[in-house]
Amino acid sequence: MSEQHQLLSTRQAATLLGVSVRTIQLWVEQGLLSAWKTPGGHRRIVQESLLGLLHKRQKSPPLTRLLCVDLDTNLFKLIQALCKQWHFPIELKYARNAVEALLMMGEHKTELVMMMADQPGIDLPMLLNELNQHQVKLALLCAEDSEPKLSTDIIWLHLPFDPSQFKAELQKLLFARLQQAS
């Protein structure tokens, strides 16, 4: 993700949070939002900081629900710890298998499903088609050299797991959801 996509103007931040530009400026001055000034004196708000503030202030349901399907327990715990550390407004769930995942998706609207690319018995093109129809993104974990080119709609996360790649992809998804909500 380029630096250009990680920064927002005060007006963009205000629109996304539903507050005035002056409120954003005050939050920057109070240290609630991380920002810097351009040579022309305009503030640029760090997206990650905005997500953290949104998470702390959030009283409504999470911005995104992430369902991890049949992942290694240690990997799931790492993802859980990272999401908590980043203060992203997400709800994280774990399903032991595809059947449990279907039941959980029926109970709660899931926006992102994460699973291993080499799941036995799963028809990935069909799964992707069905998830797309329900506006659910698919994140697949795979070895760097085994990434099939099924679709650009898939979020490919390489193994060994790279937290910075996951963070960048999750930020993109969260900001897309935030923009849809405003």
N, C-alpha and C positions, 0 to 999 in steps of 0.2 A: 504494500500500500504506500503510495507516495505521500510525502509530507502535505501536499496540496489537499488531499482527501482527508487528512486527519485534523484539519483546522476548520473552524467556522467563524463567520463574522458575528458580531454581537447581535445583529438583526436576525441572522439565521438561527442562532441559539435561542433568542427570545421567541421566535415563531415556534420552534420545536417544543419549547417548554411552556408556551402559552403565557408569557410574562412580557413586561415592557423591556425595551432596550436599556433603560436606566436601571432596572432591577438587575439585569445581567452585569452592567458596569459595577453596581454596588457589590454584587456577589464576587466579582473579580477582586475588587478592592478589599473585601473582607477575607479573601483567601478561600472562598468556597468553590471557586472555579479557577483552574489554571489557564493562564493566558499570557500573551506577549504582545508588544506593540510593534507595528510596522514602522519603517522610517517616516511615514506620513502621519503617524500617531493613531492609527486605527488598531483596535484590539483584535486579536485572533484567539479564539477559544479552542482549547485542546478537546477533541471529541471524547477521549477517554475520561476526562474530567467531568464533562457534561453527563456521561453515562453514570459515573459514580454519584454525582449529585442527584440525578433522577432516581437512582436506586435508594439513596438515603431518605429522600423526600416522598417516596412512593407509598401511597396508601391503597392504591388500586391493584388489580391483578398484575403479574409480571408482564413485561413487554413481550417476552418470548418464552416459549416452553420448549426445552430440549429433552428429547427422549433418547437415551443411550440403550441400544439393544445388544444384549449378549456380549458385552465388553469384559475384558479382564478386570477383576475387582480392583486391582492396584491402579489400572489406567482410569477407571471410573472415579476412584478416590482422588487421583491427581486432577482430573477435569473439575471435580467438585471443589477442590481447594483453590484451583486457579480462578474459577468463576467467582468464588467468595472473595479472593484477594483483589480481583479487578473491580469488585463492586458493580458487576453488570446486573441489570434488572431482569434476571431470568429465573425460571423455575426448572430445576434439573431433576429428572426421574430416571430410574433404571428398570429395564425389563429383562428378565432372564432369557426370554426366547421370543420368537415372532408372534406366537399366540398371545402371550401376556402383553406384548407391545400393542397388538390390535385392540385388546380390551382397554388398555390405558388410553389409547388414542380416542376411543369412543367416549370415555369419561371426560377427558379434558382436551381442548383444542391444542394440538401440538403443531409448532411451526418448523421444527427441525428434528430430523431423525438421524442419529449417528450409529453406524454399525461397521463391521468389517466388510471389505469388498468381496471376500471369498466365502461368504455365508453359504453353507451347503443347502441345496434345495431351493434357493431363491432365484427367481428369474428377474435379474436386475432391470432389463428394459421394461418389463411389465410393471414392476414395482415403481420405477421412476414415473411411468405414465400415470399410474393411479395416484401417486403422491402429488404430482403436478396438478392433476384435476382438482385436488383438495387444497391446493396452495401450500403444500408442505415441502420444504427443502430437504434434500438428502445429502448427508455428509458421509463419505466412505473413507475408511482407513485402509491404506494399502502400502505395500513396499514400493519404493520410488520407481523401480524398474518394471512394475507389473500393472501400472495404471492403464486400464483399457479406455479407449476414447468413445464412450457411449454417448456422452452429452456434455455440453458446457453448463447445463443446469445443475450438475453435481458439484458439490464442494469436495475436492480431493484433498485429504489430509494424509501426509506421508508418514510412514514408519521408518525409523524410530520416530515417535511422536515429538513434534516440534511445537512447544507452547506458543511461540511467537506467530507461527503460521495459523494456529487455531485462534489466537486472539484477534488477528487481523480479519479472518473470515467471520468470526462472531461479531466483531464491530461493524462490518459491512451489513450483516443481517439485521443487527439491532438498529442501525441508523435507517435502514430501509423501512423497518417496522415503525420507527418513530416518525418518519416522514409520512407514512400512510395514516398514522393516527392523528396527525395535526392537520 
